[in-house]
Amino acid sequence: MKLRFLISAVLSAALIFALGCSDDTTSSNNPPAQADSLSFDGSGGGPIYIDFSTGATTNPADPMDSTDWDIAFEAYEIHQNSSIFGSGQAATYPVWLDQSDSTDFDETTTAPTVPNAYFIDGLGSVLTNWYNYDGTTHQLSSKNHVYIIRHNDEFYKLQISSYYRDIGGTPVSAWYTFKWLALVGPDTSYNGVDSMGTSTTTWDDEGYWETILDATSTSHFMYYSFSNRDTMTLTDEEAASNTDWRIAFKRDAVILNGGVSGMAEVDGVDLAGIEHADSTNFDTTIDPLTIVDTDFESDSYNLTIDDWYIYDHVNFEVYPTNYVYIMKDAEGNYVKFQIVAIDNEGMPPNMGTITIKYIFAGTDPSFE
């Protein structure tokens, strides 16, 4: 999943939004029952700020210092109230990735309890990928992907429908239409045990550890410790502040304990990404200490372990690319690993088990 800025022209016009609000209260605990609409003129340029709690636009005196807005629209760009765009804590979960139908607005009815999957904006917005760009007509069309916006304790589902309005037979840009709905907050009663996946780790005589992981959960990551060679019983909330796990799996999603995914400052590098000649050969003898520090990446909206599989759109199956990765943690420990198999039984949206092989790398690994 890669962010791509496809066009650079600055577009401005009037905006029209289809907003969901059935009454004056649109909190996560009292979601609106049906869609309504709101229209306004944004032709003066500049960002248009949306406050989901009131179901209306807002005009903060100092947007960077205000928590009274959730997302902002400016031409074809959408930003959240967090990070470099605001002082709020807004974050987005691209829930369409976990839906059986990425464009079904009604499929997800509650906010999932997966804090590691909510992303704040960096230099690019999490919501940048909402459109397709036609290089022939130079027009945008919505992918109709469904997102969940989390701001503090409020959760809102969002789907952008269109970017144009026909005026006098001519499509005029930046006339937005989108649907939104307040969601009931996630169920935090999960204790991390009843549906936690399991793993089996064995030593292979060829010189590596092999672990078979149950990654079938659709709602919870399975957290793994290379040093203990075992899974850890953690809820997603607990894992967000735990520094003992190194890698986690949930179906095709793989995260490292660093960046937006965790606090352990774990980074990774894809040997294919640095054009290593043996990027699919687990026995490659590359010394991780020779890899340039800037080649190591931490998780952001673009996950570090992102290209480990190929999706067959004909047979609806996932196949490993066999890319080799190097992981580095804050203590200077290195692990070389490769995802070599995935059981596709039950997908989509459920996947089966993942097989990963790994060894401790580096000149002086401190793992025992």
C-alpha positions as a Markdown table, in Angstrom:
| # | Residue | x | y | z |
|---|---|---|---|---|
| 1 | Met | 0.0 | 0.0 | 0.0 |
| 2 | Lys | 2.0 | 3.0 | -1.2 |
| 3 | Leu | 1.1 | 6.7 | -1.1 |
| 4 | Arg | 1.2 | 8.3 | -4.5 |
| 5 | Phe | 0.7 | 12.0 | -5.2 |
| 6 | Leu | -0.7 | 11.8 | -8.8 |
| 7 | Ile | -1.4 | 15.4 | -9.5 |
| 8 | Ser | -0.1 | 18.7 | -8.4 |
| 9 | Ala | -2.5 | 21.3 | -9.8 |
| 10 | Val | -4.2 | 23.4 | -7.2 |
| 11 | Leu | -8.0 | 23.0 | -7.6 |
| 12 | Ser | -10.7 | 25.2 | -5.9 |
| 13 | Ala | -14.4 | 25.6 | -6.3 |
| 14 | Ala | -17.6 | 25.4 | -4.3 |
| 15 | Leu | -18.0 | 22.3 | -2.1 |
| 16 | Ile | -21.0 | 20.2 | -1.4 |
| 17 | Phe | -20.9 | 17.4 | 1.2 |
| 18 | Ala | -23.4 | 14.7 | 1.9 |
| 19 | Leu | -23.2 | 14.3 | 5.6 |
| 20 | Gly | -24.8 | 11.8 | 7.9 |
| 21 | Cys | -26.7 | 13.4 | 10.8 |
| 22 | Ser | -30.1 | 12.5 | 12.0 |
| 23 | Asp | -30.2 | 14.8 | 15.1 |
| 24 | Asp | -28.2 | 17.4 | 16.9 |
| 25 | Thr | -26.1 | 14.7 | 18.7 |
| 26 | Thr | -23.7 | 12.7 | 16.6 |
| 27 | Ser | -21.3 | 11.2 | 19.1 |
| 28 | Ser | -19.9 | 7.6 | 19.0 |
| 29 | Asn | -22.4 | 6.7 | 21.7 |
| 30 | Asn | -25.4 | 8.1 | 19.8 |
| 31 | Pro | -24.7 | 7.5 | 16.1 |
| 32 | Pro | -27.1 | 9.0 | 13.5 |
| 33 | Ala | -29.8 | 6.8 | 12.2 |
| 34 | Gln | -29.8 | 8.0 | 8.6 |
| 35 | Ala | -28.0 | 10.2 | 6.1 |
| 36 | Asp | -28.8 | 13.9 | 5.7 |
| 37 | Ser | -27.0 | 16.5 | 3.7 |
| 38 | Leu | -25.2 | 19.8 | 4.2 |
| 39 | Ser | -23.9 | 22.2 | 1.5 |
| 40 | Phe | -21.7 | 25.2 | 1.6 |
| 41 | Asp | -19.6 | 27.4 | -0.7 |
| 42 | Gly | -15.9 | 26.9 | -0.5 |
| 43 | Ser | -15.0 | 28.8 | -3.6 |
| 44 | Gly | -12.9 | 31.3 | -1.6 |
| 45 | Gly | -10.1 | 28.8 | -1.4 |
| 46 | Gly | -8.3 | 27.5 | 1.7 |
| 47 | Pro | -9.1 | 24.4 | 3.7 |
| 48 | Ile | -12.7 | 23.6 | 4.8 |
| 49 | Tyr | -12.8 | 22.2 | 8.3 |
| 50 | Ile | -15.3 | 19.5 | 9.4 |
| 51 | Asp | -16.4 | 18.8 | 13.0 |
| 52 | Phe | -18.1 | 15.4 | 13.0 |
| 53 | Ser | -19.5 | 15.9 | 16.5 |
| 54 | Thr | -21.7 | 18.7 | 15.2 |
| 55 | Gly | -22.2 | 17.4 | 11.7 |
| 56 | Ala | -21.1 | 20.8 | 10.3 |
| 57 | Thr | -18.2 | 22.9 | 9.0 |
| 58 | Thr | -16.3 | 25.0 | 11.5 |
| 59 | Asn | -14.0 | 27.9 | 11.3 |
| 60 | Pro | -11.3 | 27.7 | 14.0 |
| 61 | Ala | -9.4 | 30.9 | 14.7 |
| 62 | Asp | -6.2 | 29.0 | 14.9 |
| 63 | Pro | -6.5 | 25.5 | 13.2 |
| 64 | Met | -3.1 | 24.4 | 14.4 |
| 65 | Asp | -4.1 | 25.0 | 18.0 |
| 66 | Ser | -7.7 | 23.9 | 17.9 |
| 67 | Thr | -9.2 | 20.4 | 18.7 |
| 68 | Asp | -12.6 | 21.4 | 17.5 |
| 69 | Trp | -12.2 | 20.0 | 14.0 |
| 70 | Asp | -11.5 | 16.4 | 12.8 |
| 71 | Ile | -10.6 | 16.6 | 9.1 |
| 72 | Ala | -10.0 | 19.3 | 6.5 |
| 73 | Phe | -10.5 | 19.4 | 2.8 |
| 74 | Glu | -8.4 | 21.5 | 0.5 |
| 75 | Ala | -8.8 | 20.9 | -3.2 |
| 76 | Tyr | -8.2 | 17.1 | -3.7 |
| 77 | Glu | -6.2 | 16.7 | -0.4 |
| 78 | Ile | -7.7 | 15.7 | 2.9 |
| 79 | His | -5.9 | 16.1 | 6.2 |
| 80 | Gln | -6.5 | 15.1 | 9.8 |
| 81 | Asn | -6.3 | 17.2 | 13.0 |
| 82 | Ser | -3.0 | 15.7 | 14.2 |
| 83 | Ser | 0.8 | 15.7 | 13.5 |
| 84 | Ile | 1.9 | 18.5 | 11.3 |
| 85 | Phe | -1.6 | 19.6 | 10.5 |
| 86 | Gly | -3.1 | 20.2 | 13.9 |
| 87 | Ser | -2.8 | 19.7 | 17.6 |
| 88 | Gly | -5.5 | 17.1 | 17.9 |
| 89 | Gln | -5.2 | 13.3 | 18.0 |
| 90 | Ala | -7.1 | 12.4 | 14.9 |
| 91 | Ala | -6.1 | 9.1 | 13.2 |
| 92 | Thr | -7.5 | 7.1 | 10.4 |
| 93 | Tyr | -8.0 | 3.3 | 10.0 |
| 94 | Pro | -8.3 | 2.3 | 6.3 |
| 95 | Val | -10.9 | -0.3 | 7.2 |
| 96 | Trp | -11.5 | -1.1 | 3.5 |
| 97 | Leu | -8.4 | -3.2 | 3.6 |
| 98 | Asp | -10.1 | -5.5 | 6.1 |
| 99 | Gln | -13.5 | -5.6 | 4.5 |
| 100 | Ser | -14.7 | -8.4 | 2.2 |
| 101 | Asp | -16.0 | -5.5 | 0.0 |
| 102 | Ser | -13.7 | -2.4 | 0.3 |
| 103 | Thr | -16.6 | -0.2 | -1.0 |
| 104 | Asp | -19.4 | -1.4 | 1.2 |
| 105 | Phe | -20.2 | 1.5 | 3.6 |
| 106 | Asp | -22.5 | -0.7 | 5.7 |
| 107 | Glu | -20.2 | -3.7 | 6.3 |
| 108 | Thr | -18.4 | -2.3 | 9.3 |
| 109 | Thr | -20.8 | -1.3 | 12.0 |
| 110 | Thr | -18.5 | -0.7 | 15.0 |
| 111 | Ala | -15.1 | 0.8 | 15.4 |
| 112 | Pro | -12.5 | -2.1 | 15.5 |
| 113 | Thr | -10.3 | -2.3 | 18.5 |
| 114 | Val | -7.0 | -2.2 | 16.6 |
| 115 | Pro | -5.1 | 0.9 | 17.8 |
| 116 | Asn | -2.0 | -0.1 | 15.8 |
| 117 | Ala | -3.9 | 0.2 | 12.6 |
| 118 | Tyr | -4.9 | 3.9 | 13.1 |
| 119 | Phe | -2.5 | 6.3 | 11.4 |
| 120 | Ile | -1.9 | 10.0 | 11.9 |
| 121 | Asp | -0.8 | 12.1 | 9.0 |
| 122 | Gly | 2.9 | 12.5 | 8.2 |
| 123 | Leu | 4.2 | 14.5 | 5.2 |
| 124 | Gly | 1.4 | 12.8 | 3.3 |
| 125 | Ser | -2.1 | 12.2 | 4.4 |
| 126 | Val | -3.4 | 8.7 | 5.2 |
| 127 | Leu | -6.5 | 9.7 | 3.2 |
| 128 | Thr | -4.4 | 10.7 | 0.1 |
| 129 | Asn | -5.2 | 7.3 | -1.6 |
| 130 | Trp | -9.0 | 8.0 | -1.8 |
| 131 | Tyr | -9.0 | 8.6 | -5.6 |
| 132 | Asn | -8.0 | 7.3 | -9.0 |
| 133 | Tyr | -6.5 | 9.7 | -11.5 |
| 134 | Asp | -7.3 | 9.4 | -15.2 |
| 135 | Gly | -4.3 | 10.6 | -17.2 |
| 136 | Thr | -6.4 | 10.9 | -20.4 |
| 137 | Thr | -9.3 | 13.0 | -19.0 |
| 138 | His | -7.2 | 14.5 | -16.2 |
| 139 | Gln | -10.1 | 13.8 | -13.8 |
| 140 | Leu | -10.4 | 12.1 | -10.4 |
| 141 | Ser | -12.8 | 9.3 | -9.5 |
| 142 | Ser | -13.4 | 8.0 | -6.0 |
| 143 | Lys | -12.2 | 4.5 | -5.1 |
| 144 | Asn | -15.2 | 4.5 | -2.7 |
| 145 | His | -12.9 | 3.1 | 0.0 |
| 146 | Val | -14.3 | 3.1 | 3.5 |
| 147 | Tyr | -12.2 | 4.7 | 6.3 |
| 148 | Ile | -12.7 | 5.1 | 10.1 |
| 149 | Ile | -11.6 | 8.4 | 11.7 |
| 150 | Arg | -10.7 | 8.3 | 15.4 |
| 151 | His | -10.4 | 11.5 | 17.3 |
| 152 | Asn | -10.0 | 11.2 | 21.0 |
| 153 | Asp | -12.8 | 8.8 | 22.1 |
| 154 | Glu | -15.0 | 9.4 | 19.0 |
| 155 | Phe | -15.2 | 7.2 | 15.9 |
| 156 | Tyr | -16.6 | 8.1 | 12.5 |
| 157 | Lys | -16.9 | 6.1 | 9.3 |
| 158 | Leu | -16.2 | 8.0 | 6.0 |
| 159 | Gln | -16.6 | 7.2 | 2.3 |
| 160 | Ile | -16.0 | 9.8 | -0.4 |
| 161 | Ser | -18.5 | 9.4 | -3.3 |
| 162 | Ser | -17.5 | 12.0 | -5.8 |
| 163 | Tyr | -15.3 | 15.1 | -6.5 |
| 164 | Tyr | -17.3 | 16.8 | -9.2 |
| 165 | Arg | -20.7 | 18.5 | -9.8 |
| 166 | Asp | -22.2 | 19.1 | -13.2 |
| 167 | Ile | -22.7 | 22.8 | -13.7 |
| 168 | Gly | -24.1 | 23.8 | -17.1 |
| 169 | Gly | -23.0 | 20.5 | -18.6 |
| 170 | Thr | -19.4 | 20.9 | -17.3 |
| 171 | Pro | -17.9 | 18.9 | -14.5 |
| 172 | Val | -16.6 | 21.3 | -11.9 |
| 173 | Ser | -13.9 | 20.0 | -9.5 |
| 174 | Ala | -13.8 | 20.2 | -5.7 |
| 175 | Trp | -17.5 | 19.7 | -5.3 |
| 176 | Tyr | -17.3 | 16.9 | -2.8 |
| 177 | Thr | -20.0 | 14.4 | -1.9 |
| 178 | Phe | -19.2 | 12.0 | 1.0 |
| 179 | Lys | -21.0 | 9.8 | 3.5 |
| 180 | Trp | -20.2 | 9.6 | 7.1 |
| 181 | Leu | -21.6 | 7.9 | 10.2 |
| 182 | Ala | -20.7 | 8.0 | 13.9 |
| 183 | Leu | -19.8 | 4.6 | 15.1 |
| 184 | Val | -20.1 | 2.9 | 18.5 |
| 185 | Gly | -16.7 | 2.7 | 20.1 |
| 186 | Pro | -14.7 | -0.5 | 20.2 |
| 187 | Asp | -15.4 | -3.3 | 22.7 |
| 188 | Thr | -12.5 | -3.2 | 25.1 |
| 189 | Ser | -13.6 | -6.2 | 27.1 |
| 190 | Tyr | -11.4 | -8.5 | 25.1 |
| 191 | Asn | -8.8 | -10.1 | 27.4 |
| 192 | Gly | -6.3 | -11.2 | 24.8 |
| 193 | Val | -6.7 | -14.9 | 25.5 |
| 194 | Asp | -9.8 | -16.4 | 24.1 |
| 195 | Ser | -9.0 | -15.9 | 20.4 |
| 196 | Met | -5.2 | -15.4 | 20.6 |
| 197 | Gly | -3.3 | -17.3 | 18.0 |
| 198 | Thr | -0.7 | -19.8 | 18.7 |
| 199 | Ser | 2.8 | -20.6 | 17.3 |
| 200 | Thr | 5.2 | -23.5 | 17.0 |
| 201 | Thr | 9.0 | -22.9 | 16.7 |
| 202 | Thr | 11.5 | -25.5 | 15.8 |
| 203 | Trp | 15.2 | -25.5 | 14.9 |
| 204 | Asp | 16.0 | -26.6 | 11.3 |
| 205 | Asp | 19.2 | -28.5 | 10.8 |
| 206 | Glu | 19.9 | -26.2 | 7.8 |
| 207 | Gly | 20.6 | -23.5 | 10.3 |
| 208 | Tyr | 17.6 | -21.4 | 11.1 |
| 209 | Trp | 14.5 | -21.2 | 13.3 |
| 210 | Glu | 11.1 | -22.0 | 11.7 |
| 211 | Thr | 7.9 | -20.7 | 13.2 |
| 212 | Ile | 4.4 | -21.6 | 12.2 |
| 213 | Leu | 2.0 | -18.8 | 13.3 |
| 214 | Asp | -1.8 | -18.8 | 13.6 |
| 215 | Ala | -2.7 | -15.4 | 12.0 |
| 216 | Thr | -6.3 | -16.2 | 11.3 |
| 217 | Ser | -7.8 | -13.5 | 13.7 |
| 218 | Thr | -9.7 | -10.8 | 11.9 |
| 219 | Ser | -9.6 | -8.4 | 14.9 |
| 220 | His | -6.4 | -9.0 | 16.9 |
| 221 | Phe | -2.7 | -9.1 | 16.0 |
| 222 | Met | -0.6 | -12.0 | 17.2 |
| 223 | Tyr | 2.6 | -10.6 | 18.8 |
| 224 | Tyr | 5.9 | -12.6 | 18.6 |
| 225 | Ser | 9.2 | -12.3 | 20.4 |
| 226 | Phe | 12.2 | -13.4 | 18.5 |
| 227 | Ser | 14.3 | -13.6 | 21.7 |
| 228 | Asn | 11.8 | -15.9 | 23.4 |
| 229 | Arg | 10.9 | -17.7 | 20.2 |
| 230 | Asp | 7.2 | -17.6 | 21.2 |
| 231 | Thr | 4.0 | -15.5 | 21.0 |
| 232 | Met | 3.0 | -13.1 | 23.7 |
| 233 | Thr | -0.4 | -12.8 | 25.2 |
| 234 | Leu | -1.2 | -9.2 | 24.6 |
| 235 | Thr | -4.2 | -7.2 | 23.7 |
| 236 | Asp | -3.7 | -4.6 | 20.9 |
| 237 | Glu | -4.0 | -1.9 | 23.6 |
| 238 | Glu | -1.3 | -3.5 | 25.8 |
| 239 | Ala | 1.0 | -4.1 | 22.8 |
| 240 | Ala | 0.9 | -0.4 | 21.9 |
| 241 | Ser | 3.0 | 0.3 | 25.0 |
| 242 | Asn | 4.9 | -3.0 | 25.3 |
| 243 | Thr | 8.5 | -3.1 | 24.2 |
| 244 | Asp | 9.1 | -6.8 | 24.4 |
| 245 | Trp | 7.5 | -8.0 | 21.1 |
| 246 | Arg | 9.3 | -7.5 | 17.8 |
| 247 | Ile | 6.8 | -8.5 | 15.0 |
| 248 | Ala | 3.1 | -9.1 | 14.8 |
| 249 | Phe | 0.7 | -10.7 | 12.4 |
| 250 | Lys | -2.9 | -10.4 | 11.5 |
| 251 | Arg | -3.7 | -12.3 | 8.2 |
| 252 | Asp | -1.7 | -10.4 | 5.5 |
| 253 | Ala | -0.8 | -7.5 | 7.8 |
| 254 | Val | 2.7 | -7.6 | 9.4 |
| 255 | Ile | 3.9 | -4.9 | 11.7 |
| 256 | Leu | 7.1 | -4.2 | 13.6 |
| 257 | Asn | 7.3 | -2.7 | 17.1 |
| 258 | Gly | 8.3 | 0.8 | 16.0 |
| 259 | Gly | 7.1 | 3.9 | 14.3 |
| 260 | Val | 3.3 | 4.1 | 14.4 |
| 261 | Ser | 3.0 | 0.4 | 15.4 |
| 262 | Gly | 4.9 | 0.4 | 18.7 |
| 263 | Met | 7.3 | 1.9 | 21.1 |
| 264 | Ala | 10.4 | -0.4 | 20.9 |
| 265 | Glu | 12.1 | 1.5 | 18.0 |
| 266 | Val | 12.2 | -1.6 | 15.8 |
| 267 | Asp | 13.1 | -0.8 | 12.2 |
| 268 | Gly | 13.4 | -3.1 | 9.2 |
| 269 | Val | 14.7 | -3.2 | 5.7 |
| 270 | Asp | 13.6 | -5.1 | 2.6 |
| 271 | Leu | 16.6 | -6.4 | 0.7 |
| 272 | Ala | 14.6 | -6.1 | -2.5 |
| 273 | Gly | 14.0 | -2.5 | -1.7 |
| 274 | Ile | 17.7 | -1.8 | -1.5 |
| 275 | Glu | 18.2 | -3.8 | -4.7 |
| 276 | His | 20.3 | -6.5 | -3.1 |
| 277 | Ala | 21.2 | -9.2 | -5.6 |
| 278 | Asp | 20.0 | -12.1 | -3.3 |
| 279 | Ser | 16.8 | -10.4 | -2.1 |
| 280 | Thr | 14.9 | -13.8 | -2.1 |
| 281 | Asn | 17.8 | -16.0 | -1.0 |
| 282 | Phe | 17.6 | -16.6 | 2.7 |
| 283 | Asp | 21.2 | -17.8 | 2.8 |
| 284 | Thr | 22.5 | -14.5 | 1.6 |
| 285 | Thr | 25.6 | -13.6 | 3.6 |
| 286 | Ile | 25.0 | -9.9 | 3.8 |
| 287 | Asp | 26.3 | -8.3 | 7.0 |
| 288 | Pro | 23.5 | -6.1 | 8.4 |
| 289 | Leu | 26.1 | -3.8 | 9.9 |
| 290 | Thr | 27.0 | -2.8 | 6.3 |
| 291 | Ile | 23.4 | -1.6 | 5.6 |
| 292 | Val | 23.1 | 2.2 | 5.6 |
| 293 | Asp | 21.1 | 3.4 | 8.6 |
| 294 | Thr | 18.8 | 5.4 | 6.4 |
| 295 | Asp | 17.7 | 2.3 | 4.5 |
| 296 | Phe | 16.1 | 1.0 | 7.7 |
| 297 | Glu | 12.5 | 2.1 | 8.0 |
| 298 | Ser | 10.0 | 2.2 | 10.8 |
| 299 | Asp | 6.3 | 1.6 | 10.3 |
| 300 | Ser | 4.2 | 4.5 | 9.0 |
| 301 | Tyr | 1.1 | 4.4 | 6.8 |
| 302 | Asn | 3.4 | 2.5 | 4.5 |
| 303 | Leu | 4.2 | -0.6 | 6.6 |
| 304 | Thr | 7.8 | -1.7 | 6.4 |
| 305 | Ile | 6.9 | -5.4 | 5.8 |
| 306 | Asp | 4.5 | -4.6 | 3.0 |
| 307 | Asp | 5.7 | -6.4 | -0.1 |
| 308 | Trp | 6.0 | -9.9 | 1.3 |
| 309 | Tyr | 3.2 | -11.4 | -0.8 |
| 310 | Ile | 1.6 | -11.4 | -4.3 |
| 311 | Tyr | -2.2 | -11.5 | -4.6 |
| 312 | Asp | -3.5 | -13.7 | -7.4 |
| 313 | His | -6.7 | -12.0 | -8.6 |
| 314 | Val | -7.7 | -15.0 | -10.7 |
| 315 | Asn | -7.5 | -17.7 | -8.0 |
| 316 | Phe | -8.0 | -15.3 | -5.1 |
| 317 | Glu | -4.9 | -16.6 | -3.3 |
| 318 | Val | -1.8 | -15.0 | -1.7 |
| 319 | Tyr | 1.7 | -16.2 | -2.5 |
| 320 | Pro | 4.9 | -15.1 | -0.7 |
| 321 | Thr | 7.4 | -13.1 | -2.6 |
| 322 | Asn | 10.1 | -14.7 | -0.5 |
| 323 | Tyr | 11.7 | -11.4 | 0.1 |
| 324 | Val | 14.3 | -11.4 | 2.8 |
| 325 | Tyr | 14.1 | -8.7 | 5.6 |
| 326 | Ile | 16.5 | -7.5 | 8.2 |
| 327 | Met | 15.1 | -6.3 | 11.5 |
| 328 | Lys | 17.0 | -4.0 | 13.9 |
| 329 | Asp | 15.9 | -3.0 | 17.4 |
| 330 | Ala | 17.1 | -0.3 | 19.8 |
| 331 | Glu | 19.5 | -2.6 | 21.5 |
| 332 | Gly | 21.4 | -3.3 | 18.3 |
| 333 | Asn | 20.1 | -6.8 | 17.8 |
| 334 | Tyr | 19.5 | -8.0 | 14.2 |
| 335 | Val | 17.2 | -10.7 | 12.9 |
| 336 | Lys | 17.1 | -11.9 | 9.3 |
| 337 | Phe | 13.7 | -13.4 | 8.4 |
| 338 | Gln | 11.7 | -14.5 | 5.5 |
| 339 | Ile | 8.0 | -15.4 | 5.2 |
| 340 | Val | 7.9 | -18.6 | 3.2 |
| 341 | Ala | 4.3 | -19.9 | 3.3 |
| 342 | Ile | 0.7 | -18.9 | 4.0 |
| 343 | Asp | -2.3 | -21.2 | 4.2 |
| 344 | Asn | -5.0 | -19.5 | 2.2 |
| 345 | Glu | -7.8 | -21.7 | 3.6 |
| 346 | Gly | -10.9 | -19.6 | 4.3 |
| 347 | Met | -9.8 | -16.3 | 2.6 |
| 348 | Pro | -11.1 | -13.8 | 2.0 |
| 349 | Pro | -11.5 | -12.3 | 4.5 |
| 350 | Asn | -9.9 | -15.0 | 6.7 |
| 351 | Met | -6.4 | -16.4 | 6.2 |
| 352 | Gly | -4.7 | -19.4 | 7.7 |
| 353 | Thr | -1.3 | -19.9 | 9.1 |
| 354 | Ile | 2.0 | -18.2 | 8.2 |
| 355 | Thr | 5.4 | -19.8 | 8.2 |
| 356 | Ile | 8.4 | -17.7 | 8.9 |
| 357 | Lys | 12.1 | -18.6 | 9.1 |
| 358 | Tyr | 14.7 | -16.5 | 10.8 |
| 359 | Ile | 18.1 | -16.4 | 12.3 |
| 360 | Phe | 19.8 | -13.9 | 14.6 |
| 361 | Ala | 22.2 | -11.8 | 12.5 |
| 362 | Gly | 25.0 | -9.4 | 13.0 |
| 363 | Thr | 28.6 | -9.7 | 14.2 |
| 364 | Asp | 27.7 | -9.8 | 17.9 |
| 365 | Pro | 24.0 | -10.6 | 18.5 |
| 366 | Ser | 23.0 | -10.3 | 22.1 |
| 367 | Phe | 20.0 | -12.6 | 21.9 |
| 368 | Glu | 20.5 | -15.9 | 23.9 |
